Amino acid sequence: MSAFEITRGQWLDLKRPCQAVRELVFVVEQDVDPSEEWDDMDQACVHFVAHDRTGNAIGTARLLPDGHIGRMAVIKAWRGRGVGDALLKAAVASALEAGHRELALNAQTHALGFYARFGFAATGEPFDEAGIAHRRMTLSI
């Protein structure tokens, strides 16, 4: 039995666990202003939530209709344990199912190596998003 499982669904069904993880990681830990974290795109996205064996939400990601992966977050205690890998793989698989052949994401610069392991390539110059340095990354699938 795996230490965690990934659930895929819509905002209506996964809103509470997505919000819990994103609030903890982005708003509390990274000091992102809540007005920048919450947008009107969540309802249009496919969401992914990682839950531990007891049902606690430990990670999340979303896939926008245009093939952009965003809001990837894993709570600190679960980082380095494969949760981010599983979330990203689930998002890429879902994008393939939806017919996307090019994916994009805005990676925090400290996470460039993580995404590069999955074939994403950085493009353009670093930019600021919510007070954090990012780079655009793309993947042709």
N, C-alpha and C positions, 0 to 999 in steps of 0.2 A: 504494500500500500504506500502510495506517495505521501510525502509530508504536506502536500497542498494539491489543490485541483483548480483548474481554470473553468470559469463559467462565461459563456458568451450570451449576450442579450441586448435588449433595448433599454433606454434610459428609464422608462416607466418601471421596469422590473429591477434594474440594478442601481438606481439612483442613490439609495442610502449607503451601500458599501463603497461606491465610487466616491461619493462626497466625503465619507469618513477618511479614506486613504488620502485623497487629494488635499483635504483640509490639514491633515497631520503633516504631510510631506511638504506641500507647496506653501500653504499659508503660515503654519506654525514654524516648521523647521527652516524653510528657505525665505520666510518673511515676504512672500508675494502678497500684494494687496488683493483682498477678496474680490474687488471689482474687476481685477485683471484675470483672476482664476475662473470665474463663472461667466459663461457666455451663453448665447442662445443656440449654439451648435450642438449641444449635448443631445437634444431630441432627435437630431438627424443622423447621429452616429451609431455605429455598432460598438458596444462596450464589452470589455473583458475584465473580469475580476478574479483574482487569485484568493482562495480561501484556505486557511489552515485546516487541520483535521477537526478542530472544534467549531468551525464555521466562521471564524474571525476573518474579516477582509484584511489582506496583507499586501495587495498590489492591484494596480489597475492600469488600463490603457484604453484608448478609443481609436476607431477608424472612421475618418470623415468620408462623406460620399465621393469626394474627389481623389481618394487614395492617400490622403495625408494621415499619418499616424501621429497621435498626440497624447498629451496628458499621461505619459508613462510615469508611474511612480510605484515604488516599493518601500514599505516601511523599514526603518533602519535595521531592526532586529532580523530581518529576512534578506537583506542584501547579501550578495555573494553566494546564495544558496539555490540559484537556478530559477528564481521566480521571474526575474526580468527576461531571461532567456525564453521561458515558457510563454509569457505574455506577448513578446515580440513575435515568436513563431506563430502563435494563434492569430495575431493581427495580420501577419503576412499571408497565412493560409486563407483567412477570410477575404483578404483583398484579391487573392487569386480566384477564389470562388465567385467573387463579384465581377471578375473580368478585367481587373486592373493589371496593367503591364509595367507601370512605372509608379513607384511609391516615393513619398517624400516625408521628411520629418525635420523638425527644428530641434537639434540636440544641444543640450547644455555642453559646453566645451569640455568639461571634465569627463563626459560620457562618450566622447567621440570614438574611443577605442572599443567600447562595448558594441556600438552599432557597426563599426567597421568589421568586426568579427563575423557579422551576418551579411557582409557584402555591400553595406551602405557606403557611399563615397561623399566626402565633404565637398561642397561647392561654394564659391563666393567667399566673401570676407566675414569675419565674426560680426555679430550684431547684438544689440541689447534687446532682450525681451523680458519684461517684468523685473528689470534690474539685474538680470543674470545674463552673462555672455553665452551666446548660442552660435551655431553654424547650421546652415541648411545642409541636409544630406539626402541623397537619392539612391534608389535601387531599381534597376531594370529586372523584371521577373518574367 
